[in-house]
Amino acid sequence: MKRVITYGTFDLLHYGHINLLQRAKQMGDYLIVGLSTDRFNTTKNKRCYFTYSQRNKLLESIRYVDLVIAEDCWEQKIEDIKYYRIDFFVMGDDWKGKFDFLRDYCKVIYLPRTPEISTTAIKIHLRNACSNGSCSK
């Protein structure tokens, strides 16, 4: 059995996330998603719309995802890879090179992002729309 792992915040879940999860799942038999906890996101200066529990529930409902685990810190990746006997570590190519140190433990793959969508772009669009009075409260 080939095991794949990816990590992320997965706030404001969109089709770019689904594309990543689908392509990651195609690389193996079992996909694990390390989901950043609310506490960890605070240390990264990320503010989420949905709580960890809500984001976890969304991910667990996606057919490509076999297991969701909590990501509490940057350093846990090596231990997760060892514990879950991971064959492939997969991330979007906006992280290219940042996780190459994991190549001592598994194959590291950076997948192309879905170019026209991102959580950041959605948040900026919503912020601009609301500041222009285009969103209802």
Chimera marker file (.cmm) of the C-alpha trace (Angstrom):
<marker_set name="trace">
<marker id="1" x="0.000" y="0.000" z="0.000" r="1" g="1" b="0" radius="0.5"/>
<marker id="2" x="1.365" y="3.413" z="-1.008" r="1" g="1" b="0" radius="0.5"/>
<marker id="3" x="0.709" y="6.157" z="1.532" r="1" g="1" b="0" radius="0.5"/>
<marker id="4" x="0.556" y="9.861" z="0.688" r="1" g="1" b="0" radius="0.5"/>
<marker id="5" x="0.525" y="12.848" z="3.035" r="1" g="1" b="0" radius="0.5"/>
<marker id="6" x="-0.155" y="16.527" z="2.504" r="1" g="1" b="0" radius="0.5"/>
<marker id="7" x="-0.582" y="19.434" z="4.892" r="1" g="1" b="0" radius="0.5"/>
<marker id="8" x="-2.543" y="22.642" z="4.910" r="1" g="1" b="0" radius="0.5"/>
<marker id="9" x="-5.024" y="24.961" z="6.530" r="1" g="1" b="0" radius="0.5"/>
<marker id="10" x="-7.842" y="24.278" z="4.029" r="1" g="1" b="0" radius="0.5"/>
<marker id="11" x="-9.869" y="27.307" z="5.079" r="1" g="1" b="0" radius="0.5"/>
<marker id="12" x="-12.587" y="28.432" z="2.651" r="1" g="1" b="0" radius="0.5"/>
<marker id="13" x="-12.379" y="25.078" z="0.897" r="1" g="1" b="0" radius="0.5"/>
<marker id="14" x="-12.498" y="25.509" z="-2.896" r="1" g="1" b="0" radius="0.5"/>
<marker id="15" x="-11.953" y="23.537" z="-6.105" r="1" g="1" b="0" radius="0.5"/>
<marker id="16" x="-8.199" y="24.216" z="-6.045" r="1" g="1" b="0" radius="0.5"/>
<marker id="17" x="-8.038" y="22.303" z="-2.762" r="1" g="1" b="0" radius="0.5"/>
<marker id="18" x="-10.109" y="19.495" z="-4.264" r="1" g="1" b="0" radius="0.5"/>
<marker id="19" x="-7.775" y="19.326" z="-7.288" r="1" g="1" b="0" radius="0.5"/>
<marker id="20" x="-4.759" y="19.023" z="-4.981" r="1" g="1" b="0" radius="0.5"/>
<marker id="21" x="-6.382" y="16.313" z="-2.870" r="1" g="1" b="0" radius="0.5"/>
<marker id="22" x="-7.526" y="14.366" z="-5.941" r="1" g="1" b="0" radius="0.5"/>
<marker id="23" x="-4.059" y="14.463" z="-7.536" r="1" g="1" b="0" radius="0.5"/>
<marker id="24" x="-2.413" y="13.524" z="-4.233" r="1" g="1" b="0" radius="0.5"/>
<marker id="25" x="-4.749" y="10.543" z="-3.834" r="1" g="1" b="0" radius="0.5"/>
<marker id="26" x="-3.923" y="9.372" z="-7.375" r="1" g="1" b="0" radius="0.5"/>
<marker id="27" x="-0.306" y="8.913" z="-6.271" r="1" g="1" b="0" radius="0.5"/>
<marker id="28" x="-1.138" y="6.200" z="-3.784" r="1" g="1" b="0" radius="0.5"/>
<marker id="29" x="-3.716" y="4.101" z="-2.032" r="1" g="1" b="0" radius="0.5"/>
<marker id="30" x="-4.164" y="6.066" z="1.194" r="1" g="1" b="0" radius="0.5"/>
<marker id="31" x="-4.223" y="9.857" z="1.632" r="1" g="1" b="0" radius="0.5"/>
<marker id="32" x="-3.533" y="11.501" z="4.974" r="1" g="1" b="0" radius="0.5"/>
<marker id="33" x="-4.140" y="15.228" z="5.392" r="1" g="1" b="0" radius="0.5"/>
<marker id="34" x="-2.303" y="17.102" z="8.136" r="1" g="1" b="0" radius="0.5"/>
<marker id="35" x="-4.713" y="19.901" z="9.011" r="1" g="1" b="0" radius="0.5"/>
<marker id="36" x="-3.249" y="22.958" z="10.738" r="1" g="1" b="0" radius="0.5"/>
<marker id="37" x="-4.841" y="23.497" z="14.133" r="1" g="1" b="0" radius="0.5"/>
<marker id="38" x="-6.204" y="26.866" z="15.180" r="1" g="1" b="0" radius="0.5"/>
<marker id="39" x="-3.308" y="27.278" z="17.632" r="1" g="1" b="0" radius="0.5"/>
<marker id="40" x="-0.723" y="26.491" z="14.949" r="1" g="1" b="0" radius="0.5"/>
<marker id="41" x="-2.384" y="28.905" z="12.516" r="1" g="1" b="0" radius="0.5"/>
<marker id="42" x="-2.107" y="31.617" z="15.173" r="1" g="1" b="0" radius="0.5"/>
<marker id="43" x="1.662" y="31.063" z="15.327" r="1" g="1" b="0" radius="0.5"/>
<marker id="44" x="1.734" y="31.437" z="11.510" r="1" g="1" b="0" radius="0.5"/>
<marker id="45" x="-0.291" y="34.680" z="11.770" r="1" g="1" b="0" radius="0.5"/>
<marker id="46" x="-3.121" y="33.038" z="9.827" r="1" g="1" b="0" radius="0.5"/>
<marker id="47" x="-6.688" y="33.879" z="10.678" r="1" g="1" b="0" radius="0.5"/>
<marker id="48" x="-9.251" y="31.320" z="9.557" r="1" g="1" b="0" radius="0.5"/>
<marker id="49" x="-12.916" y="31.769" z="8.858" r="1" g="1" b="0" radius="0.5"/>
<marker id="50" x="-13.699" y="28.175" z="9.919" r="1" g="1" b="0" radius="0.5"/>
<marker id="51" x="-12.505" y="26.522" z="13.127" r="1" g="1" b="0" radius="0.5"/>
<marker id="52" x="-10.276" y="23.457" z="13.121" r="1" g="1" b="0" radius="0.5"/>
<marker id="53" x="-13.284" y="21.270" z="13.936" r="1" g="1" b="0" radius="0.5"/>
<marker id="54" x="-15.288" y="22.669" z="11.015" r="1" g="1" b="0" radius="0.5"/>
<marker id="55" x="-12.366" y="22.382" z="8.565" r="1" g="1" b="0" radius="0.5"/>
<marker id="56" x="-11.740" y="18.819" z="9.777" r="1" g="1" b="0" radius="0.5"/>
<marker id="57" x="-15.375" y="17.885" z="9.141" r="1" g="1" b="0" radius="0.5"/>
<marker id="58" x="-15.187" y="19.317" z="5.607" r="1" g="1" b="0" radius="0.5"/>
<marker id="59" x="-12.010" y="17.378" z="4.789" r="1" g="1" b="0" radius="0.5"/>
<marker id="60" x="-13.338" y="14.130" z="6.253" r="1" g="1" b="0" radius="0.5"/>
<marker id="61" x="-16.325" y="14.356" z="3.898" r="1" g="1" b="0" radius="0.5"/>
<marker id="62" x="-14.112" y="14.405" z="0.779" r="1" g="1" b="0" radius="0.5"/>
<marker id="63" x="-13.866" y="10.990" z="-0.852" r="1" g="1" b="0" radius="0.5"/>
<marker id="64" x="-10.151" y="11.357" z="-1.654" r="1" g="1" b="0" radius="0.5"/>
<marker id="65" x="-9.216" y="11.826" z="2.020" r="1" g="1" b="0" radius="0.5"/>
<marker id="66" x="-8.714" y="8.695" z="4.100" r="1" g="1" b="0" radius="0.5"/>
<marker id="67" x="-7.494" y="10.252" z="7.347" r="1" g="1" b="0" radius="0.5"/>
<marker id="68" x="-7.206" y="13.759" z="8.798" r="1" g="1" b="0" radius="0.5"/>
<marker id="69" x="-4.597" y="14.383" z="11.495" r="1" g="1" b="0" radius="0.5"/>
<marker id="70" x="-3.859" y="17.542" z="13.465" r="1" g="1" b="0" radius="0.5"/>
<marker id="71" x="-0.824" y="19.576" z="12.432" r="1" g="1" b="0" radius="0.5"/>
<marker id="72" x="0.392" y="21.317" z="15.578" r="1" g="1" b="0" radius="0.5"/>
<marker id="73" x="3.833" y="22.534" z="14.476" r="1" g="1" b="0" radius="0.5"/>
<marker id="74" x="6.235" y="22.680" z="11.516" r="1" g="1" b="0" radius="0.5"/>
<marker id="75" x="8.562" y="20.125" z="13.083" r="1" g="1" b="0" radius="0.5"/>
<marker id="76" x="6.103" y="17.217" z="13.301" r="1" g="1" b="0" radius="0.5"/>
<marker id="77" x="6.335" y="16.274" z="9.617" r="1" g="1" b="0" radius="0.5"/>
<marker id="78" x="9.301" y="13.901" z="10.009" r="1" g="1" b="0" radius="0.5"/>
<marker id="79" x="7.610" y="12.072" z="12.878" r="1" g="1" b="0" radius="0.5"/>
<marker id="80" x="4.333" y="11.834" z="10.932" r="1" g="1" b="0" radius="0.5"/>
<marker id="81" x="6.170" y="10.439" z="7.898" r="1" g="1" b="0" radius="0.5"/>
<marker id="82" x="7.858" y="7.785" z="10.047" r="1" g="1" b="0" radius="0.5"/>
<marker id="83" x="4.770" y="6.929" z="12.104" r="1" g="1" b="0" radius="0.5"/>
<marker id="84" x="2.397" y="6.577" z="9.132" r="1" g="1" b="0" radius="0.5"/>
<marker id="85" x="5.071" y="4.967" z="6.884" r="1" g="1" b="0" radius="0.5"/>
<marker id="86" x="4.585" y="7.604" z="4.194" r="1" g="1" b="0" radius="0.5"/>
<marker id="87" x="5.821" y="6.997" z="0.642" r="1" g="1" b="0" radius="0.5"/>
<marker id="88" x="4.949" y="10.416" z="-0.868" r="1" g="1" b="0" radius="0.5"/>
<marker id="89" x="4.879" y="13.884" z="0.675" r="1" g="1" b="0" radius="0.5"/>
<marker id="90" x="2.811" y="16.173" z="-1.583" r="1" g="1" b="0" radius="0.5"/>
<marker id="91" x="2.439" y="19.963" z="-1.496" r="1" g="1" b="0" radius="0.5"/>
<marker id="92" x="1.474" y="22.714" z="-3.910" r="1" g="1" b="0" radius="0.5"/>
<marker id="93" x="4.344" y="24.118" z="-5.936" r="1" g="1" b="0" radius="0.5"/>
<marker id="94" x="4.101" y="27.448" z="-4.125" r="1" g="1" b="0" radius="0.5"/>
<marker id="95" x="6.095" y="25.554" z="-1.454" r="1" g="1" b="0" radius="0.5"/>
<marker id="96" x="8.687" y="24.275" z="-3.955" r="1" g="1" b="0" radius="0.5"/>
<marker id="97" x="12.016" y="23.542" z="-2.267" r="1" g="1" b="0" radius="0.5"/>
<marker id="98" x="10.797" y="24.256" z="1.272" r="1" g="1" b="0" radius="0.5"/>
<marker id="99" x="10.341" y="20.593" z="2.167" r="1" g="1" b="0" radius="0.5"/>
<marker id="100" x="13.227" y="19.040" z="0.235" r="1" g="1" b="0" radius="0.5"/>
<marker id="101" x="14.794" y="18.031" z="3.573" r="1" g="1" b="0" radius="0.5"/>
<marker id="102" x="12.064" y="15.364" z="3.819" r="1" g="1" b="0" radius="0.5"/>
<marker id="103" x="13.611" y="13.495" z="0.864" r="1" g="1" b="0" radius="0.5"/>
<marker id="104" x="15.644" y="11.519" z="3.397" r="1" g="1" b="0" radius="0.5"/>
<marker id="105" x="12.355" y="9.932" z="4.525" r="1" g="1" b="0" radius="0.5"/>
<marker id="106" x="10.076" y="9.729" z="1.457" r="1" g="1" b="0" radius="0.5"/>
<marker id="107" x="9.574" y="11.069" z="-2.048" r="1" g="1" b="0" radius="0.5"/>
<marker id="108" x="8.709" y="14.790" z="-2.069" r="1" g="1" b="0" radius="0.5"/>
<marker id="109" x="6.418" y="16.029" z="-4.837" r="1" g="1" b="0" radius="0.5"/>
<marker id="110" x="5.323" y="19.595" z="-5.541" r="1" g="1" b="0" radius="0.5"/>
<marker id="111" x="2.130" y="19.714" z="-7.595" r="1" g="1" b="0" radius="0.5"/>
<marker id="112" x="1.132" y="22.680" z="-9.764" r="1" g="1" b="0" radius="0.5"/>
<marker id="113" x="-1.522" y="24.827" z="-8.131" r="1" g="1" b="0" radius="0.5"/>
<marker id="114" x="-4.833" y="25.562" z="-9.764" r="1" g="1" b="0" radius="0.5"/>
<marker id="115" x="-3.742" y="28.972" z="-11.052" r="1" g="1" b="0" radius="0.5"/>
<marker id="116" x="-6.976" y="30.931" z="-11.054" r="1" g="1" b="0" radius="0.5"/>
<marker id="117" x="-8.051" y="30.224" z="-7.453" r="1" g="1" b="0" radius="0.5"/>
<marker id="118" x="-6.617" y="30.629" z="-3.965" r="1" g="1" b="0" radius="0.5"/>
<marker id="119" x="-7.957" y="31.217" z="-0.477" r="1" g="1" b="0" radius="0.5"/>
<marker id="120" x="-5.982" y="34.452" z="-0.306" r="1" g="1" b="0" radius="0.5"/>
<marker id="121" x="-7.569" y="35.682" z="-3.555" r="1" g="1" b="0" radius="0.5"/>
<marker id="122" x="-11.046" y="34.808" z="-2.242" r="1" g="1" b="0" radius="0.5"/>
<marker id="123" x="-10.404" y="36.700" z="1.006" r="1" g="1" b="0" radius="0.5"/>
<marker id="124" x="-9.080" y="39.756" z="-0.870" r="1" g="1" b="0" radius="0.5"/>
<marker id="125" x="-12.067" y="39.710" z="-3.234" r="1" g="1" b="0" radius="0.5"/>
<marker id="126" x="-14.529" y="39.473" z="-0.346" r="1" g="1" b="0" radius="0.5"/>
<marker id="127" x="-12.736" y="42.199" z="1.621" r="1" g="1" b="0" radius="0.5"/>
<marker id="128" x="-12.804" y="44.524" z="-1.408" r="1" g="1" b="0" radius="0.5"/>
<marker id="129" x="-16.435" y="43.739" z="-2.182" r="1" g="1" b="0" radius="0.5"/>
<marker id="130" x="-17.467" y="44.433" z="1.401" r="1" g="1" b="0" radius="0.5"/>
<marker id="131" x="-15.467" y="47.657" z="1.636" r="1" g="1" b="0" radius="0.5"/>
<marker id="132" x="-17.224" y="48.861" z="-1.532" r="1" g="1" b="0" radius="0.5"/>
<marker id="133" x="-20.617" y="48.085" z="-0.022" r="1" g="1" b="0" radius="0.5"/>
<marker id="134" x="-21.226" y="45.138" z="-2.371" r="1" g="1" b="0" radius="0.5"/>
<marker id="135" x="-21.725" y="42.509" z="0.291" r="1" g="1" b="0" radius="0.5"/>
<marker id="136" x="-24.663" y="42.106" z="2.605" r="1" g="1" b="0" radius="0.5"/>
<marker id="137" x="-24.164" y="41.850" z="6.323" r="1" g="1" b="0" radius="0.5"/>
<link id1="1" id2="2" r="1" g="1" b="0" radius="0.2"/>
<link id1="2" id2="3" r="1" g="1" b="0" radius="0.2"/>
<link id1="3" id2="4" r="1" g="1" b="0" radius="0.2"/>
<link id1="4" id2="5" r="1" g="1" b="0" radius="0.2"/>
<link id1="5" id2="6" r="1" g="1" b="0" radius="0.2"/>
<link id1="6" id2="7" r="1" g="1" b="0" radius="0.2"/>
<link id1="7" id2="8" r="1" g="1" b="0" radius="0.2"/>
<link id1="8" id2="9" r="1" g="1" b="0" radius="0.2"/>
<link id1="9" id2="10" r="1" g="1" b="0" radius="0.2"/>
<link id1="10" id2="11" r="1" g="1" b="0" radius="0.2"/>
<link id1="11" id2="12" r="1" g="1" b="0" radius="0.2"/>
<link id1="12" id2="13" r="1" g="1" b="0" radius="0.2"/>
<link id1="13" id2="14" r="1" g="1" b="0" radius="0.2"/>
<link id1="14" id2="15" r="1" g="1" b="0" radius="0.2"/>
<link id1="15" id2="16" r="1" g="1" b="0" radius="0.2"/>
<link id1="16" id2="17" r="1" g="1" b="0" radius="0.2"/>
<link id1="17" id2="18" r="1" g="1" b="0" radius="0.2"/>
<link id1="18" id2="19" r="1" g="1" b="0" radius="0.2"/>
<link id1="19" id2="20" r="1" g="1" b="0" radius="0.2"/>
<link id1="20" id2="21" r="1" g="1" b="0" radius="0.2"/>
<link id1="21" id2="22" r="1" g="1" b="0" radius="0.2"/>
<link id1="22" id2="23" r="1" g="1" b="0" radius="0.2"/>
<link id1="23" id2="24" r="1" g="1" b="0" radius="0.2"/>
<link id1="24" id2="25" r="1" g="1" b="0" radius="0.2"/>
<link id1="25" id2="26" r="1" g="1" b="0" radius="0.2"/>
<link id1="26" id2="27" r="1" g="1" b="0" radius="0.2"/>
<link id1="27" id2="28" r="1" g="1" b="0" radius="0.2"/>
<link id1="28" id2="29" r="1" g="1" b="0" radius="0.2"/>
<link id1="29" id2="30" r="1" g="1" b="0" radius="0.2"/>
<link id1="30" id2="31" r="1" g="1" b="0" radius="0.2"/>
<link id1="31" id2="32" r="1" g="1" b="0" radius="0.2"/>
<link id1="32" id2="33" r="1" g="1" b="0" radius="0.2"/>
<link id1="33" id2="34" r="1" g="1" b="0" radius="0.2"/>
<link id1="34" id2="35" r="1" g="1" b="0" radius="0.2"/>
<link id1="35" id2="36" r="1" g="1" b="0" radius="0.2"/>
<link id1="36" id2="37" r="1" g="1" b="0" radius="0.2"/>
<link id1="37" id2="38" r="1" g="1" b="0" radius="0.2"/>
<link id1="38" id2="39" r="1" g="1" b="0" radius="0.2"/>
<link id1="39" id2="40" r="1" g="1" b="0" radius="0.2"/>
<link id1="40" id2="41" r="1" g="1" b="0" radius="0.2"/>
<link id1="41" id2="42" r="1" g="1" b="0" radius="0.2"/>
<link id1="42" id2="43" r="1" g="1" b="0" radius="0.2"/>
<link id1="43" id2="44" r="1" g="1" b="0" radius="0.2"/>
<link id1="44" id2="45" r="1" g="1" b="0" radius="0.2"/>
<link id1="45" id2="46" r="1" g="1" b="0" radius="0.2"/>
<link id1="46" id2="47" r="1" g="1" b="0" radius="0.2"/>
<link id1="47" id2="48" r="1" g="1" b="0" radius="0.2"/>
<link id1="48" id2="49" r="1" g="1" b="0" radius="0.2"/>
<link id1="49" id2="50" r="1" g="1" b="0" radius="0.2"/>
<link id1="50" id2="51" r="1" g="1" b="0" radius="0.2"/>
<link id1="51" id2="52" r="1" g="1" b="0" radius="0.2"/>
<link id1="52" id2="53" r="1" g="1" b="0" radius="0.2"/>
<link id1="53" id2="54" r="1" g="1" b="0" radius="0.2"/>
<link id1="54" id2="55" r="1" g="1" b="0" radius="0.2"/>
<link id1="55" id2="56" r="1" g="1" b="0" radius="0.2"/>
<link id1="56" id2="57" r="1" g="1" b="0" radius="0.2"/>
<link id1="57" id2="58" r="1" g="1" b="0" radius="0.2"/>
<link id1="58" id2="59" r="1" g="1" b="0" radius="0.2"/>
<link id1="59" id2="60" r="1" g="1" b="0" radius="0.2"/>
<link id1="60" id2="61" r="1" g="1" b="0" radius="0.2"/>
<link id1="61" id2="62" r="1" g="1" b="0" radius="0.2"/>
<link id1="62" id2="63" r="1" g="1" b="0" radius="0.2"/>
<link id1="63" id2="64" r="1" g="1" b="0" radius="0.2"/>
<link id1="64" id2="65" r="1" g="1" b="0" radius="0.2"/>
<link id1="65" id2="66" r="1" g="1" b="0" radius="0.2"/>
<link id1="66" id2="67" r="1" g="1" b="0" radius="0.2"/>
<link id1="67" id2="68" r="1" g="1" b="0" radius="0.2"/>
<link id1="68" id2="69" r="1" g="1" b="0" radius="0.2"/>
<link id1="69" id2="70" r="1" g="1" b="0" radius="0.2"/>
<link id1="70" id2="71" r="1" g="1" b="0" radius="0.2"/>
<link id1="71" id2="72" r="1" g="1" b="0" radius="0.2"/>
<link id1="72" id2="73" r="1" g="1" b="0" radius="0.2"/>
<link id1="73" id2="74" r="1" g="1" b="0" radius="0.2"/>
<link id1="74" id2="75" r="1" g="1" b="0" radius="0.2"/>
<link id1="75" id2="76" r="1" g="1" b="0" radius="0.2"/>
<link id1="76" id2="77" r="1" g="1" b="0" radius="0.2"/>
<link id1="77" id2="78" r="1" g="1" b="0" radius="0.2"/>
<link id1="78" id2="79" r="1" g="1" b="0" radius="0.2"/>
<link id1="79" id2="80" r="1" g="1" b="0" radius="0.2"/>
<link id1="80" id2="81" r="1" g="1" b="0" radius="0.2"/>
<link id1="81" id2="82" r="1" g="1" b="0" radius="0.2"/>
<link id1="82" id2="83" r="1" g="1" b="0" radius="0.2"/>
<link id1="83" id2="84" r="1" g="1" b="0" radius="0.2"/>
<link id1="84" id2="85" r="1" g="1" b="0" radius="0.2"/>
<link id1="85" id2="86" r="1" g="1" b="0" radius="0.2"/>
<link id1="86" id2="87" r="1" g="1" b="0" radius="0.2"/>
<link id1="87" id2="88" r="1" g="1" b="0" radius="0.2"/>
<link id1="88" id2="89" r="1" g="1" b="0" radius="0.2"/>
<link id1="89" id2="90" r="1" g="1" b="0" radius="0.2"/>
<link id1="90" id2="91" r="1" g="1" b="0" radius="0.2"/>
<link id1="91" id2="92" r="1" g="1" b="0" radius="0.2"/>
<link id1="92" id2="93" r="1" g="1" b="0" radius="0.2"/>
<link id1="93" id2="94" r="1" g="1" b="0" radius="0.2"/>
<link id1="94" id2="95" r="1" g="1" b="0" radius="0.2"/>
<link id1="95" id2="96" r="1" g="1" b="0" radius="0.2"/>
<link id1="96" id2="97" r="1" g="1" b="0" radius="0.2"/>
<link id1="97" id2="98" r="1" g="1" b="0" radius="0.2"/>
<link id1="98" id2="99" r="1" g="1" b="0" radius="0.2"/>
<link id1="99" id2="100" r="1" g="1" b="0" radius="0.2"/>
<link id1="100" id2="101" r="1" g="1" b="0" radius="0.2"/>
<link id1="101" id2="102" r="1" g="1" b="0" radius="0.2"/>
<link id1="102" id2="103" r="1" g="1" b="0" radius="0.2"/>
<link id1="103" id2="104" r="1" g="1" b="0" radius="0.2"/>
<link id1="104" id2="105" r="1" g="1" b="0" radius="0.2"/>
<link id1="105" id2="106" r="1" g="1" b="0" radius="0.2"/>
<link id1="106" id2="107" r="1" g="1" b="0" radius="0.2"/>
<link id1="107" id2="108" r="1" g="1" b="0" radius="0.2"/>
<link id1="108" id2="109" r="1" g="1" b="0" radius="0.2"/>
<link id1="109" id2="110" r="1" g="1" b="0" radius="0.2"/>
<link id1="110" id2="111" r="1" g="1" b="0" radius="0.2"/>
<link id1="111" id2="112" r="1" g="1" b="0" radius="0.2"/>
<link id1="112" id2="113" r="1" g="1" b="0" radius="0.2"/>
<link id1="113" id2="114" r="1" g="1" b="0" radius="0.2"/>
<link id1="114" id2="115" r="1" g="1" b="0" radius="0.2"/>
<link id1="115" id2="116" r="1" g="1" b="0" radius="0.2"/>
<link id1="116" id2="117" r="1" g="1" b="0" radius="0.2"/>
<link id1="117" id2="118" r="1" g="1" b="0" radius="0.2"/>
<link id1="118" id2="119" r="1" g="1" b="0" radius="0.2"/>
<link id1="119" id2="120" r="1" g="1" b="0" radius="0.2"/>
<link id1="120" id2="121" r="1" g="1" b="0" radius="0.2"/>
<link id1="121" id2="122" r="1" g="1" b="0" radius="0.2"/>
<link id1="122" id2="123" r="1" g="1" b="0" radius="0.2"/>
<link id1="123" id2="124" r="1" g="1" b="0" radius="0.2"/>
<link id1="124" id2="125" r="1" g="1" b="0" radius="0.2"/>
<link id1="125" id2="126" r="1" g="1" b="0" radius="0.2"/>
<link id1="126" id2="127" r="1" g="1" b="0" radius="0.2"/>
<link id1="127" id2="128" r="1" g="1" b="0" radius="0.2"/>
<link id1="128" id2="129" r="1" g="1" b="0" radius="0.2"/>
<link id1="129" id2="130" r="1" g="1" b="0" radius="0.2"/>
<link id1="130" id2="131" r="1" g="1" b="0" radius="0.2"/>
<link id1="131" id2="132" r="1" g="1" b="0" radius="0.2"/>
<link id1="132" id2="133" r="1" g="1" b="0" radius="0.2"/>
<link id1="133" id2="134" r="1" g="1" b="0" radius="0.2"/>
<link id1="134" id2="135" r="1" g="1" b="0" radius="0.2"/>
<link id1="135" id2="136" r="1" g="1" b="0" radius="0.2"/>
<link id1="136" id2="137" r="1" g="1" b="0" radius="0.2"/>
</marker_set>
